Amino acid sequence: MSLLNIVILAAGKGTRMYSDKPKVLHQLAGKPLVQHVLDCATSLNPQQVCLVYGHGGEAVLEALQQYSAKFVIQEPQLGTGHAVQQAMPYLHDSSRTLVLYGDVPLIQHNTLHQMQQAGEGLVLLTVNLDNPTGYGRIVRDAQGDVLRIVEEKDATTEQREIREVNTGILLAPTEKLRAWLANLGNNNAQGEYYLTDIVAMAVQQGIAVHTVQAAHHWEVEGINNKVQLAGLERIWQQTLAGKLMTQGVTLADPARIDVRGTLVCGRDVEIDVGCIFEGEVKLGDRVRVGAYSIIRNAMVARDTHIAPHSHIDDSEIGANCRIGPYARLRPGTKLHDDAHVGNFVEIKNSEIGQGSKANHLSYIGDSTVGSRVNIGAGTITCNYDGANKFRTVIEDDAFIGSDTQLVAPVKVGKGATIGAGSTITRDAPAGELTLSRSKQMTIAGWKRPQKGKK
């Protein structure tokens, strides 16, 4: 197989998005449209990737700086043919060039691989649509061979009845493509240089024109406005949901799940409605995720149950843990096996040991908690003095009474007990009861304030 160049056209302003953000940076499934295209392109191991940008150029460059593509500006924008011309100085003639679009995000690797296998010459990706409005039509002769592509604005009434349309995605010998582009004219309704005009040139020169059909119509759907973006988002989420269920995942409602990254599931995983998964998430065997939970960049080991409305971000969770409802695990949280984190408990940058429990209304930040520790309701680790953060250490088998404030840096020794309502500012020794309370008193004759009469 010959070497491959890839050119991604991403210069459009996206006027119909009604946004200051470049169109290709609007997100689908948690990442910019053009990033979907770049990820698919790089999976083909190309020799060179050129991305042609225009409007919002600085924002595009900043968003995609992790890619080793060659970024080329198109200014002014004079059509798709003109856009590809901007990339040609960076492409080697001894290769083939694949043209993709930054606002057609869901093109799949297998489809592009089929184009590479379709034969030498010019290869077009087409699709048959029930409603082809807005697309260029594939015009064939009586033998079924491709003659040319006619843009809708230039098409006759008869040609507009054609259902096979051009997706814009094509693969061509680079040397031939360079010559064809040099001969493009702009004698059309838009006054632009159409990339599609190279098809007629190839036919005239007797060069074979092959076509490949996209496996799914959504692979070639472009985004021009927020309605189309939302529609394609739903199609893609339903596609991902179908893949998950095929792999054995139980979804309470396939129409109510959002995967904005990568979700890898073990066996017998159950996911309730309204859950969102972002970044890279791994769920072990028999994990259950309750309704309306949000999990981002997390690993969850087997048999853990996440109750509804829990938020988990950049955390590692052991086996057989119980989380939520309404729990929040912030970045840097690590739960060992059999840990319990209950309702309205927030944990940040902390390690919770095996079998330890914080079941109600607590904040645990910058802490190391040992095994079999019980943290009572309302406990707070006071980790921030307004300028610096300090760490709290709670050793194995400690018992922290309700409504305790642990003022870091502080250590609670192994097996220690902290009396309810205490404010602990010094280390608590192992195996002892430590408490800090004001003297209880009753004020005789005190009267509760009354609301004044209107």
C-alpha positions, 0 to 999 in steps of 0.5 A, a space after each residue: 500500500 502506498 504512503 498516505 497524506 491526509 488533508 483536513 479542511 477546517 477553515 469554515 467560519 460556521 456562521 449558522 452556529 451563531 457562536 464566537 467559537 470556530 465551528 470545528 471546536 464545538 464539541 460532540 461526545 465531549 471533544 471538538 468535532 475536528 479532534 474526532 477527525 484527527 483521531 480517526 486520521 492518525 489511526 491510519 498511520 499517515 506519512 503527513 497530516 495537514 490541517 487547513 484552518 482559517 477563522 478563529 485560527 489561534 483558538 484552533 491551534 491552541 486546542 490541537 497543539 498535542 497533534 503533530 499535524 502541519 497547520 496551514 492557513 487558508 486566507 481568504 476562503 475561496 472554496 474546497 479546491 482552494 483549501 486543498 491547494 494550500 496543503 499541497 506544498 507539504 505533500 509528497 507526490 509519491 503518495 496518495 492524499 485523503 481529504 477529510 473535513 473538520 465538521 464531519 466528525 464521525 467518519 470511521 476507520 473501517 470506511 477509510 480503510 475500504 477507500 484505501 483498498 478500492 483501487 488505484 485512481 480516484 476514490 470517492 466516498 458516497 452515500 445514498 440519501 432519501 433526502 439529498 437536498 444540499 449535497 452534490 449529486 453523483 452523475 453516472 453514465 449508462 454503464 454506471 461509471 462516474 462522469 462527474 459531480 454536480 453541486 445542487 446549486 448548479 444541478 438540473 431538475 433531473 439531476 436533483 432527483 439523483 439520490 447518490 450524493 458526494 460526501 466530499 471525502 476522496 482519495 487521489 494520487 497526490 501527483 494527479 491531484 496537484 495537476 487537477 487543482 492547478 486547472 480548477 476554475 470558479 465558473 459556478 454559482 458560488 464563484 468558488 473553486 470546487 474540489 469536486 470538479 477534479 472528478 470530471 478531469 479524471 474521467 476526461 483523462 481516462 483515470 479510473 474513478 471508484 466509489 465506496 459507500 459509507 457503512 452508516 449515513 451518520 459517518 458522513 453527516 456534517 455540522 452546520 448548526 446547533 440543531 444538526 450538532 444535537 441530532 448527531 450527538 444523539 445518534 452517536 450516543 445511541 450507537 455507543 449505547 448499542 455497543 455497550 449492550 452488545 458487550 453485555 452491559 445493562 442500560 436501564 434506558 439506552 436513550 439516557 446515557 452520555 459517554 463523552 470519552 471512553 467507557 470500558 466495562 466488565 461483566 454484568 455492569 448495570 447503569 441506570 438512567 441519566 448517567 454521564 461518563 467523561 474522559 477515561 472510565 473503567 468499571 469492573 465486573 458487577 459494578 452498579 451505577 445509580 441514576 444521574 451519576 457523573 463519573 470522570 477519569 475514574 477506575 471502579 473495581 468489581 462489585 462496587 455500588 454507586 448510588 444515585 446522584 454521585 459525582 466521581 472525578 479523577 479517582 480510584 475506587 476499590 472493590 465492593 465499595 459503597 458510594 452515595 447517594 449524593 457523594 462527591 469524590 474529587 481529584 486525588 481520591 483513592 478508596 480501598 476495598 470495602 470502603 463506604 462513602 455516604 450521602 453528602 460526603 465530599 472527599 478530595 486528595 485523600 486515601 481511605 483505607 480498607 473497610 473505613 466508613 464516612 457515611 454522612 455529611 462530612 468533608 475529608 480533604 488532604 487526608 490519609 485514613 487507615 483501615 476500619 476507621 469510622 468517621 462520624 456525621 458532620 466531621 470536617 478536616 480543616 485542611 486550609 488556613 487561608 494560604 496553605 494546605 495541610 494533611 490529616 492522618 487518621 490511623 487504623 481502627 480510629 473512631 471519630 465522633 460526630 461533628 468533629 473538626 480535625 485542624 491539620 496538620 494533625 494525627 489521630 493515632 491507631 485505635 484512638 477515639 475522638 469524642 463527638 463535638 470536639 475540635 482537635 488541634 493537637 495529635 490524639 494518642 493511640 488507643 485513648 479517648 480525646 475530646 475537646 468541649 466547652 462546659 455545658 450550662 443552663 441560663 435560667 430565665 432566658 427567653 427566646 426572641 419573639 417576632 414583632 407584631 405588624 
